[in-house]
Amino acid sequence: MIQRVAVELSLFAAAGFLLFALDDLLLDLIYIARRVWRALTIYRRFVPADAGMLRGTAEGWMVVFIPAWDEAAVIGDMLRATLERFDYPDYSLLVGHYRNDAATAAAIRQVTDPRVVAVDIGVDGPTTKADCLNRLYDALVRVETAEGRRAAAVILHDAEDLVHPQELKLFARLIGRAGVVQLPVVPLVDPASPWIGGHYCDEFAESHGKELVVREAVGAAIPLAGVGCAIGREALGRLASSEGGRPFAGGSMTEDYEMGLRLGALGERTMFVRLPVVHGQPAVVASRGHFPATLDTAVRQKARWLGGIAFSGWDRLGWGRGWGERWFRMRDRRGPLAAVLLLAGYVAALLWSQLWLAQWLGAPPPAPLSRGLDWLLRLTALLLTWRVLMRGMFTASAYGLGEGLMSVPRMVIGNVIAILAARRALMIHLRGGPRQWDKTAHIFPAETAR
């Protein structure tokens, strides 16, 4: 009986993993082909760009939206570090806080700089993050009217982000060519959480090093990460006009992800940019920050992402147009099925281990596997090996060999978090979606705090 269950679960999991692995392999091949083609054509005629090309770029008023609920512990340090780091002459930081969050409001007021604009959004919190952003948009319209000028772009950052000095110059250079520009997100290594916090380093190294590159290459819209991204003021105004003055999707747990796809559907160009700080070096112009360091907070965050993208995205966004768009929306929404396959695979592994242990203790050996299942498991194992190597290579490229080796066992941690997050996301979806901002506690990098 145990072997029969183990065989059925193995067949189910292996068949699903094979389909996902072939899907990932196609993405890898497109990425490799693109790298080779650019090396043989573009980079033979042009010098690869780096942040040095941004010298002297300073056009347009940039406005940064920073929504804040219960962020008294980090918002002051974040604002001071941002003011010190941004190498750009004309920008404003609009920081939205709630009227019942006196501690956060006080921390914002302690940063006495005219570029910091504290915005009491006029309601008790927490509402949703999208609601806070929509109220910041209303505040921007008021500021523009009062000052008699219009922003060139709106940049999104969170209260724990460590900004890059050159990002506003990069946005100023590109925002006229695209309605949306997204920079890579680079999680900071947390020595206190090498396993849970570290798995974010692995996932973002691969997704923002490869997947978004291919996504843009095949013509699919770039979803926003909610940080390190710029939205052209005209594009944001178009979206606001089509949505009754509220450009951010108030009923979504992933309003940032949706905004990129919705702007792409309006015909705006969406752009993902990996610009090296120095050509030939791994560091890029990016948004950095700490990610959740405990199992509970990681599950909560992943559940928000999974619920907003996979469960709600079907109804809210549809499938778009063009094979590239449909392909990547399918990839975005496979998380719940992946969680089921992972659970089946781990249960099957547990059952097989029990059978092998029983054999070691003297029980009869399990019956041989069928030829078809045996080959399916071998092929899946081969593709899994390729997947592990790709993950390790991208992590090592971004963080060094040590973190690259750590990424291998951390895949198991990520899988466990994915399974737990899928369950939580399903429960939230069945209850009707988010009712308020389900945020996690944040920390700001101590070495940059002032």
C-alpha positions in Angstrom: 0.0 0.0 0.0 2.8 2.4 0.9 4.6 1.7 -2.3 1.5 2.2 -4.4 0.9 5.6 -2.8 4.6 6.5 -3.3 4.5 5.5 -6.9 1.4 7.5 -7.7 2.8 10.6 -5.9 6.1 10.2 -7.7 4.4 9.9 -11.1 2.3 13.0 -10.4 5.2 15.1 -9.1 7.7 14.0 -11.7 5.3 14.7 -14.6 4.5 18.2 -13.3 8.2 18.9 -12.6 9.1 17.8 -16.1 6.7 20.3 -17.6 7.9 23.1 -15.4 11.6 22.1 -16.1 11.1 22.2 -19.8 9.4 25.6 -19.5 12.4 26.9 -17.5 14.9 25.3 -19.9 13.3 27.2 -22.8 13.7 30.4 -20.9 17.4 29.5 -20.2 18.0 28.8 -23.9 16.5 32.2 -24.9 18.7 33.9 -22.3 21.9 32.2 -23.5 21.1 32.8 -27.1 20.4 36.5 -26.4 23.7 36.8 -24.5 25.6 35.2 -27.4 23.9 37.3 -30.1 24.6 40.6 -28.3 28.2 39.6 -27.7 28.7 38.8 -31.4 26.8 41.9 -32.8 26.0 44.8 -30.5 29.1 44.7 -28.3 31.4 44.5 -31.3 30.1 47.8 -32.5 29.4 49.6 -29.2 31.1 49.9 -25.9 28.9 48.4 -23.1 27.3 51.1 -21.0 27.9 51.6 -17.3 26.9 54.2 -14.7 29.7 56.5 -15.9 27.5 57.5 -18.9 25.1 59.2 -16.5 27.4 62.1 -15.7 25.7 65.4 -16.3 22.2 63.8 -16.7 19.8 66.0 -14.6 16.5 66.7 -16.3 13.1 66.9 -14.8 11.6 66.9 -11.3 11.6 63.4 -9.8 9.0 62.6 -7.1 9.5 59.6 -4.9 6.5 57.9 -3.3 7.2 56.3 0.1 4.1 54.8 1.7 4.6 54.2 5.5 2.6 52.5 8.1 4.1 51.6 11.5 7.6 52.5 10.1 8.9 54.6 13.0 11.9 52.3 13.5 13.3 52.7 10.0 11.8 55.7 8.2 14.1 58.4 9.7 17.2 56.5 8.8 15.9 55.7 5.4 15.1 59.3 4.6 18.5 60.6 5.9 20.4 58.0 3.9 18.3 58.7 0.8 19.0 62.4 1.0 22.7 61.7 1.4 22.9 59.1 -1.4 20.9 60.6 -4.3 23.1 62.3 -6.8 20.4 64.5 -8.4 19.5 68.1 -8.1 15.7 68.2 -8.3 13.6 65.7 -6.4 11.0 65.4 -3.7 10.3 62.6 -1.2 6.5 62.3 -0.6 6.1 60.2 2.5 2.6 59.0 3.3 1.6 58.3 6.9 -1.7 57.7 8.7 -3.3 60.0 11.2 -3.3 57.3 13.9 0.4 56.6 13.5 1.9 59.3 15.5 5.3 57.6 15.9 5.9 57.3 12.2 4.8 61.0 11.7 7.2 62.2 14.4 10.1 60.2 12.8 9.4 61.8 9.4 9.2 65.3 10.9 12.6 64.9 12.6 14.2 64.8 9.1 14.2 68.6 8.4 14.9 68.9 4.7 12.6 70.8 2.3 12.8 67.8 -0.1 11.0 65.7 2.4 7.2 66.2 2.2 5.2 64.5 5.0 1.8 63.6 3.7 -0.9 62.9 6.3 -3.2 60.8 4.0 -6.2 61.7 6.2 -7.5 58.3 7.3 -6.7 55.9 10.1 -4.5 53.0 9.2 -3.8 50.5 8.1 -5.7 50.6 4.8 -4.0 48.8 1.9 -0.7 49.9 0.5 -2.4 50.7 -2.8 -4.8 53.0 -1.0 -1.9 54.8 0.6 -0.2 55.2 -2.8 -3.4 56.5 -4.4 -3.6 59.2 -1.6 0.0 60.1 -2.3 -1.0 60.5 -6.0 -3.7 62.9 -4.9 -1.1 64.8 -2.8 1.2 65.0 -5.9 -1.5 66.6 -7.9 -2.0 69.2 -5.2 1.7 69.9 -5.0 2.0 70.2 -8.8 -0.9 72.7 -8.8 0.6 74.7 -5.9 4.1 74.8 -7.4 3.0 75.3 -11.0 5.1 72.5 -12.4 4.7 68.8 -13.3 6.8 65.9 -12.3 8.8 64.0 -14.9 8.3 60.7 -13.2 7.1 59.0 -10.0 9.5 56.6 -8.3 8.4 54.0 -5.9 10.4 53.0 -2.8 9.6 51.3 0.6 10.5 52.6 4.0 13.4 50.2 4.4 15.0 50.6 1.0 18.7 51.6 0.4 18.6 53.6 -2.8 21.4 53.8 -5.4 23.0 57.2 -5.9 22.7 57.1 -9.7 19.1 55.8 -10.0 17.4 59.2 -10.5 19.9 60.1 -13.2 19.2 56.8 -14.9 15.4 57.3 -14.7 15.8 60.8 -16.1 17.8 59.4 -19.1 15.3 56.7 -19.9 11.8 57.8 -18.8 11.2 59.6 -22.1 11.8 56.3 -24.0 9.6 54.2 -21.8 6.5 54.7 -19.6 8.0 52.4 -16.9 11.6 51.6 -15.9 12.3 48.9 -13.4 15.8 48.4 -11.8 17.0 45.2 -10.3 16.2 44.5 -6.7 19.2 43.1 -4.8 18.4 41.7 -1.3 21.1 42.4 1.3 22.8 39.4 2.9 21.6 39.0 6.5 24.2 37.2 8.6 21.6 36.6 11.2 19.3 34.8 8.7 21.6 32.9 6.2 18.8 30.4 5.3 15.5 32.2 5.2 16.8 35.7 4.5 19.4 34.2 2.2 16.9 32.4 -0.1 15.6 35.8 -1.3 19.2 36.6 -2.5 19.1 33.4 -4.6 15.6 34.0 -6.1 16.2 37.7 -7.0 19.6 37.0 -8.4 18.0 34.6 -10.9 14.7 36.3 -11.6 16.2 39.8 -11.9 19.4 38.5 -13.6 17.7 36.4 -16.2 13.9 36.1 -16.1 13.0 39.8 -16.5 15.7 40.1 -19.2 14.0 37.4 -21.2 10.6 38.8 -20.4 11.4 42.1 -22.0 13.2 40.4 -24.9 10.0 38.4 -25.9 7.9 41.5 -25.8 6.0 40.9 -22.5 5.3 43.8 -20.1 7.6 44.2 -17.1 5.8 43.9 -13.8 6.9 46.4 -11.2 8.6 45.2 -8.0 7.2 48.2 -6.0 10.7 49.5 -5.3 13.5 50.9 -7.6 11.0 51.6 -10.4 10.0 54.8 -12.2 6.6 55.6 -13.8 6.5 58.4 -16.4 4.2 61.2 -15.2 2.2 61.1 -18.4 1.8 57.3 -18.3 0.7 57.5 -14.6 -1.8 60.2 -15.6 -3.2 58.1 -18.4 -3.7 55.2 -16.0 -5.3 57.4 -13.4 -7.7 58.8 -16.0 -8.8 55.3 -17.0 -9.3 54.3 -13.3 -11.3 57.2 -11.9 -8.2 59.0 -10.5 -6.9 56.0 -8.6 -4.0 54.5 -10.6 -3.0 51.9 -8.0 -5.2 48.9 -7.8 -6.8 49.3 -4.4 -8.2 45.8 -4.1 -4.9 44.0 -5.0 -2.2 42.6 -2.7 0.3 43.2 -5.6 -0.6 46.6 -6.9 2.9 47.2 -8.1 3.0 44.0 -10.2 -0.4 44.9 -11.7 0.7 48.4 -12.6 3.4 47.3 -14.9 1.1 45.0 -16.8 -1.8 47.5 -16.9 0.5 50.2 -18.3 1.8 47.7 -20.9 -1.8 46.9 -21.9 -2.3 50.7 -22.4 0.5 50.7 -25.0 3.3 52.1 -22.7 6.7 50.6 -23.1 8.0 48.9 -20.0 11.7 48.5 -19.6 14.0 46.5 -17.3 17.5 47.9 -17.0 20.6 46.2 -15.6 23.2 48.9 -15.8 26.7 48.0 -14.3 28.2 50.6 -12.0 31.5 49.8 -13.7 31.6 47.8 -16.9 32.8 44.2 -16.2 32.0 44.3 -12.5 28.9 42.5 -11.0 27.5 45.5 -9.1 24.6 47.2 -10.9 22.4 50.3 -10.3 19.8 48.7 -8.1 17.5 49.0 -5.1 18.8 47.1 -2.1 17.2 46.2 1.3 16.7 43.5 3.9 14.0 40.9 3.3 12.1 38.9 6.0 14.4 36.9 8.2 12.0 34.5 9.9 9.7 31.7 8.6 6.5 33.5 9.6 7.3 36.8 8.0 8.6 35.1 4.8 5.5 33.1 4.5 3.3 36.1 5.0 5.2 38.1 2.4 5.2 35.2 -0.2 1.5 34.7 0.5 0.8 38.3 -0.5 2.8 37.9 -3.7 1.2 34.5 -4.6 -2.3 35.6 -3.8 -2.1 38.8 -5.7 -0.4 37.3 -8.8 -1.7 33.8 -9.0 -5.1 33.7 -7.5 -6.4 37.3 -8.2 -4.5 37.8 -11.4 -6.7 35.5 -13.4 -9.8 37.6 -12.9 -8.1 41.1 -12.6 -5.7 41.0 -15.5 -6.6 38.2 -17.9 -4.0 36.8 -20.2 -3.0 39.8 -22.4 -2.0 39.7 -26.0 0.8 38.0 -27.8 2.6 34.7 -27.1 5.3 36.3 -24.9 2.7 38.0 -22.7 0.6 34.9 -22.3 3.7 32.7 -21.6 5.0 34.9 -18.8 1.6 35.4 -17.2 1.3 31.6 -17.2 4.7 31.4 -15.5 3.6 34.0 -13.0 0.5 32.0 -12.0 2.0 28.5 -11.7 2.9 29.0 -8.0 -0.1 27.2 -6.5 0.4 24.2 -8.8 4.1 24.2 -8.1 3.3 24.1 -4.3 1.1 21.1 -4.8 3.8 19.3 -6.8 6.4 20.1 -4.3 4.3 18.8 -1.5 3.6 15.6 -3.4 7.3 15.2 -4.2 8.3 15.6 -0.6 5.7 13.2 0.7 6.7 10.6 -2.0 10.4 11.0 -0.9 9.3 10.4 2.7 7.4 7.2 1.8 10.3 5.9 -0.3 12.7 6.5 2.6 10.4 4.5 4.9 10.4 1.6 2.4 14.2 1.7 2.1 14.6 1.8 5.9 12.3 -1.2 6.2 14.4 -3.1 3.6 17.5 -2.2 5.6 15.9 -3.7 8.7 15.1 -6.9 6.9 11.8 -6.4 5.1 11.4 -7.5 1.5 12.6 -5.0 -1.1 10.1 -2.7 -2.9 8.9 -3.9 -6.3 10.9 -2.5 -9.2 9.6 0.7 -10.8 8.0 0.5 -14.2 10.3 1.4 -17.1 8.3 4.5 -17.9 8.4 5.9 -14.4 12.1 5.1 -14.0 13.0 7.1 -17.2 10.7 9.9 -16.1 12.5 10.2 -12.8 15.9 10.1 -14.4 15.0 12.9 -16.9 13.5 15.0 -14.1 16.6 14.5 -12.0 18.8 15.6 -14.9 16.8 18.7 -15.5 16.7 19.4 -11.7 20.5 19.3 -11.8 20.6 21.9 -14.5 18.2 24.0 -12.5 20.4 23.9 -9.4 23.4 24.8 -11.5 21.7 27.8 -13.0 20.5 29.0 -9.6 24.0 28.6 -8.1 25.7 30.4 -11.0 23.4 33.5 -10.8 23.7 33.7 -7.0 27.5 33.3 -7.2 27.7 36.0 -9.9 25.8 38.5 -7.6 27.1 37.5 -4.2 30.2 35.3 -4.6 31.0 31.6 -4.6 30.1 31.0 -1.0 26.6 32.2 -1.4 26.3 30.4 -4.7 27.1 27.1 -2.9 24.6 28.0 -0.1 21.9 28.5 -2.7 21.7 24.7 -3.3 20.4 23.7 0.2 18.4 26.9 0.4 16.3 25.7 -2.5 14.7 23.3 0.0 14.0 26.2 2.4 12.4 28.2 -0.5 10.2 25.2 -1.4 8.9 24.8 2.2 8.1 28.5 2.3 6.3 28.3 -1.1 4.2 25.4 0.2 3.2 27.2 3.4 2.6 30.5 1.5 0.3 28.8 -1.0 -1.9 27.6 1.8 -2.1 31.0 3.4 -2.7 32.7 0.1 -5.6 30.4 -0.7 -7.2 31.1 2.7 -6.9 34.9 2.1 -8.3 34.5 -1.4 -11.3 32.5 -0.2 -12.0 35.2 2.5 -12.4 37.8 -0.3 -8.9 39.2 -0.6 -6.9 41.7 1.5 -8.8 44.1 3.9 -5.7 46.0 5.1 -2.0 46.3 4.8 -0.6 42.9 5.9 3.0 44.2 6.2 6.0 42.7 8.0 8.4 44.5 10.4 11.3 46.1 8.6 15.0 46.9 9.4 17.3 49.4 7.8 21.0 48.5 7.1 22.8 49.6 10.3 26.0 50.5 8.5 24.2 53.3 6.5 22.0 54.6 9.4 22.8 58.1 10.6 
